[in-house]
Each structure stands twice: as structure tokens, then as C-alpha cells.
Amino acid sequence: MNNGKLKSLTDNIETIIRGKSQEIKYVVTALLARGHILLEDNPGAGKTVLAKTLAQSISQGTVEFHSANGGVAFKRIQFTPDLLPMDLIGSHIYDETKKDFVFKKGPLFTHVLLADEINRASPKVQSALLECMAENQITAGESTFPLDQFFFTIATQNPIEMEGTYPLPAAQLDRFFMKISLGYVNEEVEFDIYSNYLAINNGKETIKQVLTYNDVIQLQQEAEKVYVHPELLKGIVKIVNGTRSHQEIALGCSTRGGITFIKCLKAWALVNQRDYVIEDDLRSLAQPALHHRMIFRNREASKTALQQIVDAEVNRLAKMSIQSKK
Amino acid sequence: MNWFKEERFKQLMLRFGLVVLPTILIAYVTLRFLNFSYTSLSTGLVNQTIYFSCGLLVAYALYYFGARWIVSLIVLWLVYVLIEKIINRLPGEFDVFYTTARFQLYSTLFIFGWVFGLLLVRIRWAYLVLFGVLTAATLVSISDTVDVSLSYILLHLAPVVVYGLYMLFLSPILTERIEIDVKKSRNLLFRVTLFVLLVLFALFITDRLLRGEVKAVEKELAARGAKGDKNGGGNSGKKNEGYDDRYGLMDKTDDGYRLKDTMRVNSKMSQSDKLMFCSKLDNYFPDGSPAPLYFVYHYLTRYDPVKESFTRDVNVPSNDEFEVDPANLPMYYSFTDTSIFRKSKATKFRKIVEAQVYLSENTWKHAVLSPSNVFSIQTIPVEKDFQKTFLSAYKIYTYASELNNAYFVYNISANPVLEKIQEQRTKELQAVKDYHTVDKEFFDYYTQYPTGTIYDSIAKLALRLTATSSKPVDKVLAVRDFFLKRNENGKRIFRYTLKAGAIDDPNIPSSKMLYDFLFKTHAGYCTYYAGASLFMLRALGVPTRFTTGFATINRSDKNKGWYWFYASQAHAWTQVYFPEYGWLDFDMTIGNEDQQGAPKPDGTPPLPPPEPWLVLNAKAESVAVQKKQMEASFSELIFLNTPYRLNKTFTRPIDASLCRVVYNKRDTTFAAINPGDSLIIVSYKDEAKKIPKPQPGVSIETQVEGFPSPIIADEIHIHKKEKNKKEKDGSSNVSKTEEKKITWQEIAWLAAKIMAGLVAFVLLFPILYLIYRMLRIAFAHNPTSKADQVYRAALYRFHMAGIERETETPLEYAQTKVDPMLSTHFERFMRMYLRLKYANAIPQSEEAEEINRFASSVGPSIRKRIGIFKTLFNYVNILKALRYFQQPQKSDYETPTL
């Protein structure tokens, strides 16, 4: 049942995004872990398409917030340097009939938010996203408005070296469960994409809604129930601690990072049709879930340090014998 | 901030405990060994260790906190300046000298400590360097000491080896932060415990193994000794082939060459110029010129017609051979057998001659070499400078005949003086008319003659030669003249040759060889001449015996009375009995005219050893190594050359501060003495010492009471306990009481065996590990643990089949490497295994079956893929197996950028 639903979701996305099944899984994992995901890549790698496809797979086109048809609401915000926080969260507007200021909800009041080119906006706007991503609520003036329990942000950003960008601060990066990059596809897939360009382009209309709002909530609950073996928890502790004491890492992983790592592991296991986490998951997820939280002393270290720590731990687990049950 | 509570400081303290302390300990032990071996070092062991540890600690702390070279140089320079200042302040020149000497030693040790500290902090494998240096130091100290027995080496090397192992175990955790909390540092504790267990196990194994080894070696040596004893009975003639002695007269034994007990006319010859011994013989002509005597080793009295060889005989009537083993005689002890006077059956022209004999390592040390009729022997030490050449020495007194002399035992020399004396001797001996006064049994024994055609023809020849002479001496001279006879061309008929059997088959019976020698070839060496003359004289009724020993050659008069004996001087001749005159040497051998071997030079005669006033046969009670003092109990002593046996046991302190300690004829250190050892303690006559005067009429016990205390010892000879016991038992078993020494060859052999064992183990290790893994599968008690064991075995077997896992997880390994190559469904198994491992699942029955199916498919699929021979071959690849146990590593940690 659930397996089927998840499979249909990933398959559905794969009809549009070719040759990126691993990345699609990461995105779905972040969704099921009730987290947010940051896609970083050069322009034109398919970030926006991926985000839109996902959103549309679980919502029938643009739907109203809390709409009756069971779909989910999807909003897209193109971040620009002159964007203001008000443009995101909404603003108080004088209502003539009520003779009072009423709060006009901004695009953040949605289920799936695509924050396109997030690093092109000013820090002020970026921090406005913070609260809603972390606390699932929006405060405007005196009043606080809760968001729906299903609030999923897909942010995309261009590599930080590019012109006209405001790098995301570490605190904000930490709030993303994962940061992945799509990368280029291989030659075969590229050929396939070119030859079917029209079909894909027109796919916007053909994308079916395969999951409903309730399905997503249910899957999220299921992901929380995934079993994590105590030895794996120990392994996670060691990895997190390892990042803190490693000589080449200036800023190690936070405890929040560890918690989100476990959440991601659980969701990842579910995406891979398992109800338990295995050692391979540590290896697959350490990079997307932990790497962006850390500050490395040099380029070389950013490539190798985390992998070293994880490999040592995974190797220990691989050599461990089956722990007898209590 | 409390600096001492800082993490880094704690770590340093921990390392002091774990690394520095053991290093100081091992340095102490090594310095201890070195101190025993080198007297120049003995300025305080504790001080040396303190200086070493100072260097070590300071360097370790400095470099641990990241000090640079420049800092260390400044510190060293400051220390140097400080000590220079102190030395310059010292008042006297004497003080300066001693302080400088000590300063050099201490500064060397300090620098050693410094370098060790630096290495230990900075280099992970520094312990290897340390291990090498310490081993070298220990070996040097061992090599300078004496008895290199296996246990001795092991005992001395053990601490260093243990240290090396310890550091080997410790080194991997030293680079990381060490958990200070005991609960958390389980890894460390585990390592240390494992190490201790390993060391104990190694000690146990070594003890077991080596004890057996030592016993085996001892047994073998004992067996060899026994064989040597048996040689007295008979045919060693064939065993000497290939030994390097000129006349084939010698057997090689553990203790050097010994002359054969059995003499056989043999055709094989070889040559040697090994120095056998040298001797000071106090025998002179009335005019003062030296009168050398032949040195006798054994008398071969009986001819065995079956074996055709001359042998020693135990049932000799009136046996005048002196039987004692000088090697078993404690130092300065003497043995006298006065019955020799009677048994020599001689009264006329006899005198007592003293001789000193210094035996080299080539000579069999258990035999008495002396002119004939020796009756007393005393062991004496060899002066230190000559100990390399001579291992042992003794003084002998012999009842020598004035008519005997190496110059005229055989034929006339060119020297008119000697010729005259020889003539006088012949005249004197002509007084003997016949042997009717001689004891019948004695006469019959020494004139025994075998029957047979060959012997008959020899007898006929003898009778023909001596038809005109009736007196024994004339008969002897007639036989001599026969050998000296010249043919019509004035050329000698008989020749001396070393290749006597060359014209004949060497395997023909030796009686035939003698016959050929006498009647056909006329060529032979000493045993031919001696054998032939013996038969001829016995056939004429003259009591004769075959004598082996050494021909004495007086090469120069530079050192009067000193003679040098080389292996090529080994000789055989006959002795003829004349009533009242006793046994006299007659050497019939013709001089070798063709080939005169270049005379070997005489060496420097060894200095006479100092005279002792007191020799104690003592037992060590307590030993204070540092003070060089000991307590010894004794009940036997030699006081001014007179041996006494006390009626009670005395215990006296012994001052050994200037003493020479000897064990197994070699110098050792005072530390080699253990309480309970049997010792011979010698004190020389010395002007500085108060030597008590012998008091006649006073009992020896009372005199001993008046001896100075402590007794100053000049020499201590160590015997081992067992040896002493056997001596007291009066056991005549000569060869077995000899201390068994393990030679280098045996150590090398043992080491080779151990190495071979190790190599075999290393080579077999991969397959042994596989067997272990398979056994674990077989003995898995439930499906879960079985899955576990199958998983491990599979990983190992795939690895050994050449599919090596790198940094990937086992599941990835299965997906990407194993399954594409082998048809084992490893991935399916892995998924199930991971479920069991991480989902707390209980294996279902079909899963258990799946495990079994997978387990049984691993082997066949590997063999199918790469072939059985390659599979087997892979299991010899120890490096591959080692890689399995290493943490999998990729050369490059390139991870995909996400």
C-alpha cells in the first residue's frame, strides 16, 4: 500500500526528471521527514522543475489553501534582491468594511513552497523564512498565525560564488534537513532528454496527482515509526561527535543536525521500502544531511573529512555481529 | 585557569605513565647489564638512570607541547653552560678530572634520553628505533660476558623484547586522545590486558619449549661423550677420516683433538699445523742444555689380531699409566699417585722432573700429556694475557729416566756430544742380559705375538736380523739399523712417506700393509715403523709397547725448556722395557728426507701464574654485587701448598673488589656468582697482604681462625653445583660431569626452527582463519548467530577470492562487486542479514534455509569462477589476508559533490 504510493510518487517525478532517481529520493525523504530541502546547483540543472513536479504530484495544479479537493497548496516565490519580508508573509491591509486592519496572508501560507533562488534575496527576507521553516508559524505584528502541519519548503540556490548572491548564514542552512545538488546527467540521459524535449516540456499539464494531502500526512507518521537499532544510534552519536573533534572541521555538527539526521534516516528507510534503518543509510545520507551544517577549514577537507568519519563508523558497524535482543 | 586540570596536561601525565615510565625501566635494566660488563661505567647506576630519565622527561614534555628545535637547543645549551660553570668552580684538578669524566657519561645519557623522548613524541614507530638500540646494547653487554648459554641470552633479552611488544601494542592508541575515565577506556584496558596475557603465554611457551630443547641438546652431548668413552674398546680407525691431523692419530671431540686410544695402521693421511699445547719441561743435561722428552698420551699395549689394531687394555700387569682427568680437578688442587713409582718397575737412572703444560683449545683437555711415568698433577691458572691461546694448564711431576731423551730415542744425530751420550746409554743398557728376572705375567703380556703367516714372516725377518746379537739393547739397535740400511747405491731403502697406502688398495688388512711395508714398499710413516718394530721386537722376546703422543722438538734455545707442540707433531713410537731401567723410548721412524716441513716458530711462553697462599674450596652463601663482597663457607682449603680438610665448616667474608672471576675458563663478572655456587677462591702471595705464617704443631682449624677477615680474593673460579656434587662422589665418569655449554650453532639452529615455525604459521594463517570461520558456522547454535558467521565467512572468502571490499558498505559491495562476478545472490542474503541485524527480527524457517543455501553456494561459485587452483593459491597470499583485517581504505577520498 504505502510502498505502492511512494513508488508511484517517485515514478511520477521520474517521468519529468530523468536519470536522477537518487536525488528524487532525497527530496521525497525530506518531505516525509517533515523537513525542508535546499537544492544547490548551476542554473538550468532542473532544480525548479523538480520542485514543481513534486508539488504537482501531490496537488492538482494550483489549489487553494485547505481546499476541499484533498490536494495540497503549492506556492512559488521567485526571490529577488528587492523582495521584502512582507511579500512573503503578507501584510495588514485596511479593510474599509470592518474599519480595521486585517491580515492579508502572503504566499507562505501554503503546503509546498518553492523558494526559488533563495540566495538572491536579502538576508532580511531569508531570515523571514527562518521562523516559518523552524516553527511552522508566522508572526506578523502582534498576531501569530500557525501554518499547516504539512509545510514543505523546497529552496533552490545558485552556487554561492555566483554574482548577486547573499550567502545563507549557517543558522539558516542548519534549518534545512538536506542540501543536495542535482549535477549534470550522463550522456545517454541527456540524449534522451533532448529527443523528448517537447514531451517533457508539455508534461506540466500531464503530471498527475498521485498522492493526496492525507496520504502525505500518513506517510510522515509512518516514517516516524521506522525502527532505529541502538547500535546505529551509537554510530550516529559517534559520527556527530567525530565532526566536532575532527581537526579539519572548524564547526562540527549541531545536536539539531543529529536529530534531523535521524529523522532523515527514518524517512530514507521508508523511501527505500524498509521499516528499519541499516548501515548503508548512514553512508547514503551523511553527505546530504550533514555536510551543509559544517564549516571546513579547507577545500580538501570539505571533500574528505566527513566521509572519513562516516566510513570508519560504517565499517565498525559492518564488522559488528548481530546484537542479541534483550 | 587550573593548568593542571587541563585536558592536555592530563594526557601528558597519562603518557608519562604509559610510555615514559616503561622506557625508564627498560633503560635502567639495560644500564644495569652494561654496568656489569663495563667497569668504566660504574659510577652509580641510579644516577645514570636519573640523568637519562631527566633527558627523557624534559624532552617528552617539551615536544609534547609542541616545542621546536630551537627551544630544545636553548635548553640543552643552558644545561651545558650550567655544568661548565660548576666544573670551573671546582677547587682541585682531581675533582675536575672526575667530574668531567662523569659529566661526559651523564651528558651522553641525558642526550640519549632527550633523543628517545623526542622520537617517542614525534614518531609513531619510534619504539622500533628504541627497541633496536636497546637490543644492540644488551647484546653488546652479553657478548662481553662469558658463558653464552641460551637461557642467559633469553634472560637478558627478555626485558627488551617485552618492552618492544608492549610498545607495539600501545602505539596505535598513543596518537589519539586517551580516555582518562577508567570506564570509558575499556579499549586501552583491553589492549593492556591482552598484552599481559600474551607475554605470560610467551614466557610459558618459551619455558616449555626451551626446556625440552636444552634437555635434548644435553642428551645429545651426553651421548657424544659416551661414544667417546666407548672408543676405548675399539675401532675408531675409520671414523677419523677427514679430520685434519697429520698422522691420523687424533679424534676430534667437543673439547678439541684427542689422540686415539686405538692405533691402526692406516693409509689415509693429512696435515695440520694447529697448536696443540706448549710445555715448560725442567729437564736438562748436566751441561745445562735442555734435554727434551717425548710427551706420552697413551700406551697401546695389546694387538687385536681380529681388528688388526693396537689398543689400550685395562688388564695391563703393572699398569704405569696415570689416570686422572685434569679438567675435573679444581683449580690448584693436585692429584698424586705414588704407586706409579712401583709400577714403573724402574730404579736406576731415575729422577723427578717438573713440567708445566698449557693446553690450547685444540687439545682434548681431559687427558694428561706428559713425559712417561707421571705421578702427580696440579691444575694451575693461565695468565690472563695468554688465555686466548691456552684454555687450561697443569703442573706435573714425572719419574723420568735419565737415559731417555728426544734427541736419541731414534737414530744417531750429527751432534758428537749427543752421539757420545747415546753410546753411553747403549753401553749402560748392555748390562741387561735377558729378562729372566722379570715377572712372568708381565713378560708374557708384553711379548704376546699373534699367529699367522704374515706375522711368522715378520718374526723370521727379525730373527735373521738379530742372529748375532743376544742382549736386548743390541736387538733393538739391530732393528733400528735395519730401517737405516742403505742399498748398494748408498741410498736408504726405507723411506718416510705420508702416502703409505697409495700403491695398494687402502682396504687391505693392516697386517698385510705392514708386510708390504717391510718387504715390498719400504715406505711408511710413524705407525708403520712403530708397528713393525713392535712386532719384530716382540718376536725376539723383548717386552715392547706402542706409545702415542707428541714428538718434542727443541727449535731454539731462546726460551730454555719451553717446547711447542703442533698437531703435525703427533707421533707414535715404541717403548722397550729393560729391567731396573724401566721403560725407555725407542723411535725407529726414518726422518723425512724428501720433504722437510718448514719449522714452525715457537710462541711466547706464558708467564708463570702467581703463587697462591690460600685456596678455598668454598660455597657462596650471600653475594653483595654492588659492594663486590660476599660470604663464603668452606671446609677444604690449600694453605701454602698443603691441602687440608677441616673438621668443621667456616664462613668468612670475602673481599672481591679487585678480584678476577672465572667461569668455564673465561672471565666473567662478579655478578655471575649466585649464592649456593661452588667456588674456588684464590688469594695470592702478595707483599701488601698480611699472610699468616704456618704454625707447626697448631691444628689447622686454629690457624684458620687466625686468618685475616675479610679474606682478599684475587681469583674466584665458579663451578656449578651439580658438578661439585659429582666430584665429591668421586665419580670417575669423566665426560658426563662436563658442563654442557650450548654453542652458537645450536642457538642458530633453534632460532632457525622457531623462525621456520613462524613462517609456516604466517603462511598457513589465511587458511587457518578460514577453517576457524567455517568451524564457527558449524558450531553456530541458532539461526541468528549462524547468519552472522555465514556473513563473516562470506566476506572473508570473497575477499580471498580477489574481490576486495574498499570503503563501500557490505550491501554495496554485494551489489556492485560480488554479484556481478559470482552467482551467489549475495545481495539477497545481505538484505536479509541486515534485516536480522537492524530490525530485531527473528529469522523465519525459510530464511534459515536461505542462509544455508547461500552458505553452501559460496565455495562452489568461487571455484567455478576462478578455478580451484587459483582459489587455493589465493589462500597462501598472506598480504591479501592481512588487507582483510585492515580498515578498508581507499587511496583517494573523493566523494561526489551533492
Interface residues (C-beta under 8 A of the other chain):
Chain A: K179 I180 S181 G183 Y227 H229 E231 L232 S245 R274 D275 Y276 V277 I278 E279 D280 R283 Q287 P288 H291 K303 T304 L306 Q307 Q308 D311 A312 V314 N315 A318 M320 S321 I322 Q323 S324 K325
Chain B: R177 T784 S785 A787 D788 R792 T807 T809 P810 L811 E812 L834 R835 L836 K837 Y838 A839 N840 Q887 P888 Y893 E894 T895 P896 T897 L898
